[in-house]
Amino acid sequence: MSLSLPELSLVETRVLATLVEKQRTVPDTYPLSINALAAGCNQKTSRNPVLELGEPEILQAIDSLKDLGLVSEVSGSRVARFAHNLEKQLGVPSQASALLTVLMLRGPQTAGELRLNCERLHKFADISSVEAFLEELAERADGGLVLRLPRLPGTREERWTHLLSGQPAAESLVAGVGKAAASEELADLKARVGALEAEVAELKALLLANGA
């Protein structure tokens, strides 16, 4: 990231990431009108946090992003439409921009979660390829765009976060870790229940066989 690029606000990151997402997922409607952009920013799925942004907030964010060269207004239409310049301005390939987009839209995630959540933007062959692009983004000579978060108690995998909005607040990291830990605990519980069910089925089969 250019050292002169200021930290983006939550609204600015949501607008920018929504433009990148919709370019990949609904190219027929891209560039986006303000109404389509608002719908994408405020959708209830694939967003953390879920926002309720009004048109004035979105237009203000667009103006700031236009000043930074990250968004441009497309001419030649009766309705104003907007496009992103994320890859060009940040100097990143489409694979990396997909990862940044999902991090901006959904918050900190593990490499495995990123691979799954990037499916519609870019299909990574495996988790190793995701990690390779994350490492490149983190070790950029002109400033990292992502950060590997410390593995905290209750979690198995390290999560990553984007740095377009600056260093993450400690409170948000703790909250995210709580969700990750709960998700892992649920997965463990399901696995244990499945194992117990299998054991019960085996015991039933053995009893039936012996009874016969």
ZANUKOL-322732 format. One line per field, with one value per residue: residue in one letter; x negated, y, z negated of N, C-alpha, C in turn. Coordinates in pm, 1 decimal, always signed. Layout:
<atoms>
rest = (A, ...)
n_xx = (X, ...)
n_yy = (Y, ...)
n_zz = (Z, ...)
ca_xx = (X, ...)
ca_yy = (Y, ...)
ca_zz = (Z, ...)
c_xx = (X, ...)
c_yy = (Y, ...)
c_zz = (Z, ...)
</atoms>
This chain:
<atoms>
rest = (M, S, L, S, L, P, E, L, S, L, V, E, T, R, V, L, A, T, L, V, E, K, Q, R, T, V, P, D, T, Y, P, L, S, I, N, A, L, A, A, G, C, N, Q, K, T, S, R, N, P, V, L, E, L, G, E, P, E, I, L, Q, A, I, D, S, L, K, D, L, G, L, V, S, E, V, S, G, S, R, V, A, R, F, A, H, N, L, E, K, Q, L, G, V, P, S, Q, A, S, A, L, L, T, V, L, M, L, R, G, P, Q, T, A, G, E, L, R, L, N, C, E, R, L, H, K, F, A, D, I, S, S, V, E, A, F, L, E, E, L, A, E, R, A, D, G, G, L, V, L, R, L, P, R, L, P, G, T, R, E, E, R, W, T, H, L, L, S, G, Q, P, A, A, E, S, L, V, A, G, V, G, K, A, A, A, S, E, E, L, A, D, L, K, A, R, V, G, A, L, E, A, E, V, A, E, L, K, A, L, L, L, A, N, G, A)
n_xx = (-85.0, -53.3, -237.0, -121.4, +144.9, +436.4, +598.9, +886.4, +1235.1, +1496.5, +1726.9, +1620.1, +1452.8, +1649.5, +1797.3, +1599.9, +1521.0, +1763.0, +1801.9, +1590.8, +1663.4, +1916.6, +1845.6, +1724.2, +1920.2, +2172.4, +2138.3, +2285.6, +2434.6, +2252.3, +2053.1, +2177.5, +2492.7, +2599.6, +2812.1, +2793.0, +2544.6, +2591.4, +2771.1, +2601.1, +2408.5, +2562.2, +2662.4, +2776.1, +2648.0, +2322.4, +2183.1, +2009.1, +1957.2, +2323.5, +2467.6, +2659.9, +2669.4, +2720.9, +2800.2, +2664.8, +2439.0, +2306.0, +2249.4, +2076.9, +1863.3, +1791.5, +1696.1, +1465.5, +1317.9, +1288.5, +1118.9, +889.2, +835.1, +935.7, +1191.9, +1402.4, +1618.3, +1834.7, +1885.8, +2131.2, +2379.6, +2723.3, +2778.9, +2578.5, +2291.4, +2063.6, +1723.6, +1452.7, +1099.2, +919.4, +719.2, +538.6, +460.0, +353.2, +174.6, +204.9, +267.6, +557.5, +624.0, +528.0, +677.8, +928.1, +906.3, +857.6, +1099.5, +1293.2, +1203.7, +1250.7, +1526.1, +1618.6, +1464.7, +1197.4, +1051.8, +971.1, +728.3, +850.2, +1123.0, +1123.3, +1061.0, +1296.0, +1492.0, +1413.3, +1488.3, +1671.8, +1548.7, +1283.0, +1143.9, +948.2, +690.7, +605.9, +558.3, +297.7, +228.0, +384.8, +266.2, +14.6, +62.5, +159.2, -69.1, -231.2, -86.5, -115.3, -385.7, -466.0, -687.8, -631.1, -460.4, -246.9, +65.2, +227.7, +260.9, +131.1, +298.7, +236.2, +247.1, +491.8, +602.5, +829.8, +859.4, +765.3, +650.5, +465.6, +587.2, +651.3, +639.3, +741.3, +552.8, +635.1, +792.6, +629.5, +449.5, +605.3, +857.3, +821.5, +1051.5, +1220.9, +1079.4, +1083.1, +1357.1, +1394.7, +1237.3, +1379.8, +1607.7, +1487.7, +1381.7, +1616.3, +1731.8, +1548.1, +1569.7, +1830.6, +1801.1, +1628.6, +1795.6, +1999.8, +1849.6, +1780.4, +2032.8, +2107.5, +1915.7, +1990.2, +2247.3, +2183.1, +2046.5, +2253.7, +2421.3, +2258.1, +2245.4, +2511.8, +2539.5, +2363.3, +2484.8, +2724.9, +2623.5, +2509.5, +2735.5, +2877.1)
n_yy = (-119.5, +220.2, +462.2, +704.8, +662.2, +712.8, +585.2, +393.4, +444.7, +251.1, +262.5, +342.1, +122.5, -71.9, +17.4, +14.5, -258.3, -379.8, -296.3, -431.5, -696.6, -720.4, -675.5, -914.2, -1107.4, -1031.7, -938.4, -835.3, -622.2, -437.8, -143.7, -15.1, +131.7, +390.8, +295.8, +16.2, -19.5, +62.3, -137.9, -358.4, -288.6, -293.6, -548.8, -847.7, -1090.1, -1245.5, -1036.8, -862.4, -621.2, -615.3, -350.6, -42.8, +165.9, +495.7, +680.9, +938.2, +886.8, +689.6, +824.5, +1018.7, +859.6, +759.6, +993.6, +1040.1, +810.7, +845.6, +1064.3, +939.6, +782.6, +529.3, +471.5, +535.5, +742.3, +636.4, +750.9, +830.5, +727.9, +762.6, +730.6, +770.8, +574.8, +357.4, +248.7, +39.9, +86.8, -78.3, -287.9, -164.8, +73.6, -20.1, -200.1, -482.3, -830.4, -998.9, -1221.9, -1155.3, -925.0, -1035.9, -1170.6, -951.7, -818.8, -995.5, -1000.6, -734.4, -730.1, -928.4, -938.5, -1052.0, -1368.0, -1720.1, -1888.2, -2106.8, -2040.3, -1812.4, -1918.6, -2062.8, -1857.1, -1693.2, -1816.4, -1740.0, -1519.8, -1574.1, -1884.8, -2062.1, -2302.9, -2451.7, -2440.3, -2369.5, -2204.9, -1984.6, -1897.9, -1831.6, -1604.0, -1436.4, -1407.7, -1267.3, -1028.6, -940.5, -892.2, -688.6, -453.5, -180.1, -157.0, -355.0, -507.4, -681.7, -859.1, -1110.2, -1248.2, -1302.5, -1634.6, -1716.9, -1835.1, -2111.2, -2125.1, -2285.1, -2223.5, -1960.7, -1633.7, -1388.3, -1036.7, -737.3, -435.8, -194.9, -23.5, +53.0, -48.7, -320.1, -283.6, -379.0, -468.1, -558.3, -773.9, -949.3, -1001.9, -1125.8, -1351.9, -1481.4, -1562.2, -1731.4, -1927.0, -2031.3, -2138.0, -2338.8, -2496.4, -2588.0, -2739.2, -2936.2, -3053.3, -3158.6, -3345.3, -3520.0, -3611.3, -3739.9, -3946.1, -4084.6, -4167.3, -4342.0, -4536.9, -4633.4, -4739.7, -4945.0, -5103.1, -5177.3, -5329.0, -5534.6, -5649.7, -5737.6, -5925.5, -6109.2, -6182.1, -6307.6)
n_zz = (+0.0, +77.9, -101.8, -129.1, -120.9, -291.8, -592.2, -536.7, -596.7, -759.0, -600.7, -355.4, -294.6, -270.2, -48.3, +154.3, +152.1, +216.8, +479.6, +606.7, +553.5, +684.3, +947.2, +1008.7, +949.8, +1056.5, +1336.1, +1550.6, +1458.5, +1387.9, +1443.6, +1123.5, +1041.1, +811.4, +662.0, +692.0, +579.0, +314.8, +235.7, +245.1, +53.3, -177.4, -203.1, -368.7, -380.3, -372.8, -489.5, -740.1, -967.3, -938.0, -763.9, -748.5, -530.8, -414.3, -111.2, -107.3, -276.7, -131.5, +107.6, +10.2, -70.5, +179.0, +301.2, +149.5, +209.8, +482.7, +487.0, +402.5, +612.7, +619.5, +693.9, +972.2, +1172.1, +1422.2, +1744.8, +2002.6, +1960.1, +1869.9, +1605.7, +1322.1, +1282.9, +1112.2, +1079.6, +967.8, +899.1, +778.2, +809.3, +986.9, +852.4, +611.7, +700.6, +718.1, +799.0, +944.6, +787.9, +533.9, +485.7, +459.1, +214.9, +42.6, +76.9, -32.9, -295.1, -365.4, -347.5, -523.6, -753.0, -982.9, -894.7, -863.1, -652.7, -533.3, -554.7, -395.6, -145.8, -93.0, -107.3, +97.9, +325.5, +532.9, +634.6, +692.3, +767.6, +566.1, +584.5, +364.8, +3.4, -42.9, +173.1, +120.0, -117.6, -18.9, +142.2, -58.3, -216.5, -37.8, -19.9, -279.1, -304.7, -140.8, +9.0, -0.9, -211.6, -410.7, -323.0, -446.7, -759.0, -966.5, -1230.8, -1581.5, -1710.3, -1932.3, -2259.2, -2241.5, -1969.5, -1663.5, -1418.9, -1259.0, -1199.2, -941.3, -868.5, -694.8, -620.4, -524.3, -662.6, -863.3, -1163.5, -1333.2, -1588.0, -1928.9, -2059.8, -1856.6, -1763.8, -1978.6, -1994.1, -1750.4, -1783.6, -1979.0, -1836.2, -1651.4, -1816.7, -1927.1, -1698.3, -1635.6, -1863.2, -1833.7, -1601.7, -1696.7, -1886.7, -1724.2, -1584.5, -1790.0, -1869.5, -1636.0, -1634.1, -1865.6, -1794.2, -1588.5, -1733.1, -1896.7, -1700.0, -1609.0, -1840.3, -1866.8, -1636.8, -1697.7, -1923.6, -1813.1, -1637.8, -1814.2, -1953.8, -1758.9)
ca_xx = (+0.0, -127.2, -244.0, -38.2, +285.5, +488.8, +683.1, +1023.6, +1339.2, +1576.1, +1816.4, +1537.2, +1412.1, +1768.0, +1828.0, +1494.3, +1528.5, +1886.6, +1778.2, +1506.8, +1742.9, +2021.8, +1781.8, +1695.1, +2036.9, +2281.8, +2072.6, +2381.6, +2486.7, +2136.9, +2044.8, +2300.0, +2564.4, +2599.5, +2911.2, +2736.1, +2433.6, +2650.6, +2824.6, +2487.9, +2346.8, +2652.8, +2720.0, +2768.2, +2561.1, +2181.5, +2139.7, +1985.0, +2094.1, +2432.6, +2484.4, +2778.0, +2614.0, +2806.7, +2735.2, +2566.0, +2316.3, +2238.7, +2195.5, +1961.8, +1754.7, +1749.0, +1615.1, +1334.1, +1249.0, +1252.7, +1000.3, +775.8, +817.6, +981.5, +1323.5, +1424.6, +1754.3, +1835.0, +1970.5, +2199.1, +2506.8, +2812.8, +2767.3, +2438.8, +2244.8, +1932.5, +1635.6, +1336.4, +965.0, +842.1, +597.3, +445.6, +407.5, +274.7, +74.8, +222.4, +337.4, +698.7, +634.7, +507.1, +790.2, +1039.3, +883.1, +879.9, +1242.7, +1364.7, +1164.9, +1320.6, +1670.4, +1655.2, +1380.3, +1087.8, +1084.1, +860.0, +703.1, +953.7, +1247.3, +1106.0, +1073.0, +1437.7, +1569.5, +1369.8, +1523.4, +1739.3, +1462.0, +1169.9, +1134.3, +812.0, +673.2, +594.9, +531.7, +159.0, +225.1, +440.5, +162.7, -94.2, +102.8, +165.4, -206.8, -276.3, -19.2, -166.2, -528.4, -492.7, -794.8, -577.7, -364.0, -156.4, +208.9, +295.4, +184.5, +161.7, +330.8, +185.4, +339.8, +528.7, +662.7, +960.9, +859.3, +664.0, +585.4, +445.2, +674.3, +591.2, +724.4, +685.9, +498.8, +678.4, +850.8, +532.6, +434.9, +734.3, +876.5, +813.2, +1186.4, +1276.7, +1007.1, +1133.7, +1491.6, +1381.4, +1183.8, +1489.6, +1690.3, +1411.3, +1373.5, +1748.5, +1750.9, +1465.3, +1627.2, +1947.8, +1752.2, +1579.2, +1911.4, +2064.5, +1763.6, +1792.6, +2165.3, +2102.3, +1839.1, +2072.5, +2354.8, +2123.8, +2019.3, +2382.9, +2466.4, +2176.4, +2286.6, +2641.9, +2517.0, +2298.8, +2586.6, +2816.6, +2552.5, +2495.5, +2868.9, +2917.2)
ca_yy = (+0.0, +345.2, +522.8, +824.3, +625.0, +721.3, +475.0, +402.9, +423.0, +130.7, +285.3, +343.6, -14.5, -145.3, +61.0, -34.8, -404.7, -416.5, -276.7, -541.2, -819.0, -724.1, -688.1, -1057.0, -1195.3, -990.0, -848.2, -773.4, -499.0, -355.7, -66.3, -11.5, +255.5, +416.3, +207.1, -118.5, -15.0, +66.5, -271.2, -445.7, -250.3, -319.5, -682.9, -913.7, -1206.5, -1224.6, -908.0, -850.7, -616.7, -575.6, -205.4, +20.7, +291.8, +578.5, +730.2, +1043.5, +826.2, +618.6, +924.9, +1080.8, +762.5, +756.5, +1112.6, +1018.9, +706.2, +904.8, +1147.2, +848.5, +706.9, +391.8, +459.9, +634.1, +748.6, +599.6, +840.4, +769.5, +668.7, +860.8, +707.8, +766.0, +442.1, +365.3, +133.5, +45.1, +78.7, -131.7, -357.6, -70.4, +168.6, -87.9, -283.4, -621.8, -912.8, -1025.5, -1317.9, -1082.2, -834.1, -1118.0, -1191.3, -823.4, -788.4, -1079.1, -953.9, -608.5, -753.9, -1025.4, -931.8, -1148.9, -1507.1, -1811.0, -1914.0, -2198.7, -1964.3, -1723.5, -1997.8, -2092.2, -1735.3, -1630.8, -1907.7, -1672.2, -1413.5, -1644.8, -2020.6, -2100.7, -2447.3, -2510.7, -2343.0, -2323.5, -2092.8, -1870.4, -1852.5, -1771.2, -1467.6, -1358.9, -1375.0, -1161.6, -904.2, -898.5, -860.1, -590.4, -361.1, -46.8, -163.3, -468.5, -482.7, -773.9, -891.3, -1237.4, -1222.8, -1405.6, -1741.5, -1699.2, -1954.7, -2150.0, -2132.5, -2375.2, -2163.1, -1815.8, -1557.3, -1274.0, -918.7, -637.0, -316.3, -73.9, +66.2, +66.6, -161.6, -356.0, -254.3, -498.9, -514.7, -633.7, -899.9, -1036.6, -1044.5, -1220.9, -1476.2, -1548.8, -1627.6, -1841.0, -2033.5, -2093.4, -2217.9, -2457.8, -2580.6, -2651.8, -2842.0, -3046.5, -3120.3, -3237.6, -3459.3, -3614.8, -3672.0, -3833.5, -4063.1, -4159.6, -4231.8, -4454.9, -4640.8, -4690.8, -4822.7, -5066.4, -5184.6, -5235.5, -5434.1, -5646.1, -5713.0, -5808.8, -6041.6, -6205.3, -6231.7, -6398.6)
ca_zz = (+0.0, +78.9, -234.2, -130.6, -121.3, -428.4, -637.5, -489.1, -696.5, -738.2, -486.3, -234.7, -262.9, -227.0, +88.4, +242.9, +160.5, +286.3, +622.6, +654.8, +546.8, +786.3, +1078.3, +1030.8, +933.7, +1146.6, +1431.8, +1642.9, +1399.1, +1349.3, +1319.5, +1045.2, +1010.5, +668.5, +600.2, +686.8, +483.0, +181.2, +207.0, +218.8, -74.2, -289.4, -202.7, -499.0, -372.2, -335.7, -541.6, -883.7, -1019.3, -849.8, -772.8, -688.7, -482.7, -330.3, +9.4, -135.8, -329.4, -22.8, +199.6, -55.5, -61.8, +319.2, +326.6, +87.4, +286.4, +611.8, +462.1, +386.8, +735.7, +601.2, +757.4, +1077.6, +1224.9, +1563.8, +1823.1, +2115.7, +1919.0, +1807.1, +1461.7, +1279.0, +1245.3, +1049.4, +1095.5, +878.6, +957.4, +666.0, +851.9, +1047.9, +755.0, +509.2, +764.8, +677.1, +898.4, +915.6, +678.0, +409.6, +463.4, +411.3, +71.7, -24.9, +81.8, -129.7, -428.9, -390.0, -359.3, -626.7, -871.8, -993.2, -861.0, -840.1, -510.8, -486.8, -538.6, -281.4, -23.2, -73.7, -85.3, +223.5, +433.1, +644.1, +685.9, +751.7, +714.9, +532.3, +597.2, +231.5, -102.7, -29.1, +266.9, +46.6, -211.1, +58.2, +177.5, -182.6, -254.1, +52.0, -59.8, -410.2, -299.6, -35.4, -24.5, -29.4, -322.4, -405.3, -308.4, -538.1, -879.8, -1030.3, -1370.3, -1672.6, -1746.5, -2072.0, -2321.1, -2191.4, -1824.1, -1606.9, -1302.9, -1260.7, -1109.7, -872.3, -856.6, -602.9, -686.3, -453.7, -763.0, -970.8, -1254.6, -1393.0, -1729.5, -2012.9, -2092.7, -1744.0, -1755.3, -2084.4, -1955.3, -1641.1, -1837.3, -2048.4, -1735.0, -1592.8, -1916.2, -1936.3, -1578.0, -1646.8, -1967.0, -1774.8, -1509.8, -1780.1, -1947.1, -1619.2, -1554.5, -1900.9, -1859.7, -1525.0, -1675.7, -1960.8, -1719.0, -1516.9, -1832.0, -1935.6, -1589.2, -1609.0, -1954.8, -1832.8, -1538.2, -1767.1, -2008.3, -1724.4, -1584.6, -1923.2, -1985.1, -1653.5)
c_xx = (-88.0, -123.3, -155.4, +111.0, +339.0, +573.2, +826.3, +1120.8, +1413.3, +1666.6, +1737.1, +1492.7, +1531.0, +1803.4, +1727.2, +1504.6, +1653.2, +1870.1, +1694.3, +1587.4, +1842.2, +1964.9, +1758.7, +1823.1, +2154.7, +2227.0, +2168.2, +2436.6, +2376.0, +2094.2, +2181.6, +2359.7, +2562.7, +2699.3, +2857.2, +2622.6, +2485.4, +2704.9, +2712.5, +2420.7, +2430.3, +2707.8, +2688.6, +2675.8, +2419.9, +2129.1, +2120.8, +1899.1, +2196.1, +2457.7, +2616.4, +2735.1, +2714.3, +2728.4, +2634.2, +2433.6, +2236.2, +2176.2, +2073.9, +1840.1, +1700.9, +1659.2, +1474.2, +1253.1, +1207.8, +1127.5, +873.8, +748.4, +865.1, +1117.0, +1334.1, +1569.6, +1748.6, +1932.5, +2039.6, +2329.8, +2592.0, +2808.8, +2619.6, +2403.8, +2099.5, +1855.7, +1516.0, +1206.3, +869.8, +711.0, +492.9, +380.4, +318.8, +167.1, +82.1, +294.0, +479.2, +716.8, +623.3, +623.4, +912.8, +1026.6, +908.7, +1028.7, +1319.4, +1327.9, +1235.7, +1469.2, +1707.2, +1570.3, +1274.9, +1133.6, +956.7, +841.3, +808.6, +1086.1, +1239.7, +1119.1, +1219.6, +1516.3, +1530.5, +1418.4, +1583.2, +1653.2, +1339.7, +1159.5, +987.4, +801.1, +670.1, +563.6, +390.1, +149.1, +283.2, +333.5, +48.3, -60.6, +113.0, +25.7, -261.3, -215.4, -75.3, -308.5, -564.3, -596.9, -742.6, -467.2, -266.0, -10.9, +291.5, +202.5, +229.1, +182.4, +276.2, +291.6, +366.4, +594.2, +802.1, +968.0, +745.4, +584.1, +569.1, +539.3, +595.9, +691.4, +660.5, +642.0, +537.6, +745.7, +757.5, +524.8, +568.9, +739.1, +876.5, +951.3, +1244.4, +1208.3, +1058.4, +1271.1, +1484.9, +1330.5, +1292.0, +1577.5, +1618.2, +1403.9, +1506.3, +1774.4, +1671.3, +1519.1, +1749.2, +1906.3, +1701.2, +1694.5, +1981.9, +1982.5, +1775.6, +1927.1, +2168.1, +2028.2, +1919.3, +2185.3, +2303.0, +2095.9, +2148.1, +2434.4, +2388.9, +2217.4, +2420.7, +2625.4, +2455.5, +2399.6, +2683.5, +2751.7, +2541.1, +2629.7, +2917.5, +2843.7)
c_yy = (+123.7, +409.0, +646.4, +791.6, +628.0, +600.2, +497.8, +378.4, +293.9, +145.8, +282.4, +202.9, -96.2, -110.0, +2.6, -186.1, -450.7, -401.0, -390.4, -670.6, -827.3, -728.7, -835.5, -1141.2, -1160.1, -891.2, -776.7, -641.4, -402.7, -269.9, -46.7, +127.7, +274.6, +325.6, +64.5, -125.6, -14.3, -70.4, -368.3, -415.5, -295.6, -461.8, -755.2, -1034.1, -1166.6, -1088.4, -914.9, -726.8, -585.7, -426.1, -162.2, +159.6, +365.1, +630.0, +841.9, +988.0, +759.0, +717.3, +995.4, +989.0, +754.6, +875.2, +1096.3, +917.1, +756.6, +990.9, +1062.3, +766.4, +563.5, +365.4, +567.4, +628.7, +725.3, +688.9, +763.2, +701.7, +776.5, +849.6, +698.3, +623.9, +451.0, +234.4, +150.3, +39.3, +15.1, -196.8, -260.4, +20.2, +102.7, -177.7, -428.5, -699.8, -943.3, -1124.5, -1247.7, -988.2, -910.3, -1140.6, -1063.4, -791.1, -866.2, -1039.8, -823.0, -629.9, -835.9, -1018.5, -1041.5, -1292.3, -1589.6, -1830.0, -2008.0, -2129.3, -1873.1, -1799.1, -2026.5, -1966.5, -1660.9, -1706.6, -1836.9, -1561.8, -1470.9, -1781.3, -2055.7, -2253.2, -2516.8, -2401.2, -2287.0, -2203.9, -1966.7, -1811.6, -1783.4, -1626.4, -1378.9, -1316.7, -1262.1, -1027.1, -850.5, -844.7, -762.1, -488.9, -222.9, -49.1, -276.8, -425.8, -575.9, -804.8, -1026.3, -1211.0, -1335.0, -1511.5, -1731.6, -1825.3, -1982.7, -2159.5, -2221.9, -2310.1, -2013.5, -1750.1, -1441.7, -1159.5, -821.7, -514.1, -188.1, +25.5, +83.9, -58.9, -192.4, -323.4, -383.8, -555.7, -600.7, -768.0, -998.6, -1090.0, -1148.6, -1354.9, -1553.9, -1623.9, -1747.4, -1958.3, -2106.6, -2183.7, -2347.7, -2553.2, -2655.2, -2764.5, -2963.2, -3125.8, -3208.9, -3362.1, -3565.5, -3685.8, -3774.7, -3961.0, -4149.1, -4233.1, -4354.2, -4570.8, -4711.1, -4783.8, -4953.9, -5160.4, -5252.8, -5351.5, -5557.4, -5721.4, -5793.4, -5936.6, -6150.4, -6267.4, -6331.4, -6532.5)
c_zz = (+0.0, -58.9, -244.2, -135.3, -264.1, -463.6, -590.3, -603.2, -666.1, -616.1, -355.9, -195.4, -213.5, -81.5, +186.3, +262.3, +234.3, +437.0, +680.0, +659.4, +662.3, +927.7, +1110.9, +1034.4, +1024.8, +1249.8, +1526.6, +1589.6, +1357.7, +1467.6, +1252.6, +1034.9, +859.4, +597.1, +586.7, +586.5, +339.8, +141.6, +172.8, +85.4, -193.4, -293.3, -333.8, -498.8, -330.9, -379.8, -693.4, -907.9, -909.1, -871.5, -711.3, -643.4, -394.9, -210.6, -18.6, -187.7, -218.4, +75.3, +141.1, -48.3, +80.9, +350.5, +270.2, +166.5, +424.7, +597.5, +451.6, +512.5, +727.4, +665.8, +864.4, +1122.5, +1374.5, +1639.6, +1934.5, +2080.1, +1854.7, +1655.9, +1425.7, +1234.2, +1199.5, +1063.4, +1000.8, +959.2, +856.2, +711.1, +906.0, +943.1, +650.9, +569.0, +723.1, +787.6, +854.7, +801.5, +542.7, +380.7, +416.3, +261.3, -7.0, -32.7, -23.4, -272.9, -463.1, -414.0, -482.2, -753.8, -873.3, -968.5, -848.8, -689.5, -453.4, -463.6, -416.9, -150.0, +8.7, -36.2, +42.1, +346.0, +554.5, +706.1, +755.3, +686.9, +693.0, +532.9, +462.3, +130.2, -91.2, +66.3, +203.3, -44.6, -138.2, +96.1, +52.9, -227.6, -167.8, +13.0, -190.9, -402.8, -188.5, -81.2, -63.2, -134.3, -306.0, -393.1, -395.8, -654.5, -932.4, -1179.7, -1458.5, -1700.8, -1896.5, -2127.2, -2266.0, -2040.9, -1776.3, -1495.2, -1322.4, -1162.0, -1050.1, -870.1, -757.8, -681.5, -613.7, -547.5, -882.4, -1056.5, -1321.1, -1540.9, -1809.2, -2041.8, -1981.2, -1729.8, -1858.3, -2048.1, -1845.5, -1688.8, -1909.2, -1951.5, -1675.3, -1688.1, -1927.4, -1816.2, -1585.5, -1752.6, -1914.4, -1680.5, -1587.2, -1839.5, -1845.2, -1587.1, -1664.2, -1898.2, -1747.4, -1561.4, -1772.1, -1890.2, -1643.7, -1611.9, -1875.6, -1826.8, -1583.8, -1722.3, -1927.3, -1736.1, -1603.7, -1853.4, -1925.0, -1671.1, -1691.2, -1959.8, -1882.4, -1668.0)
</atoms>
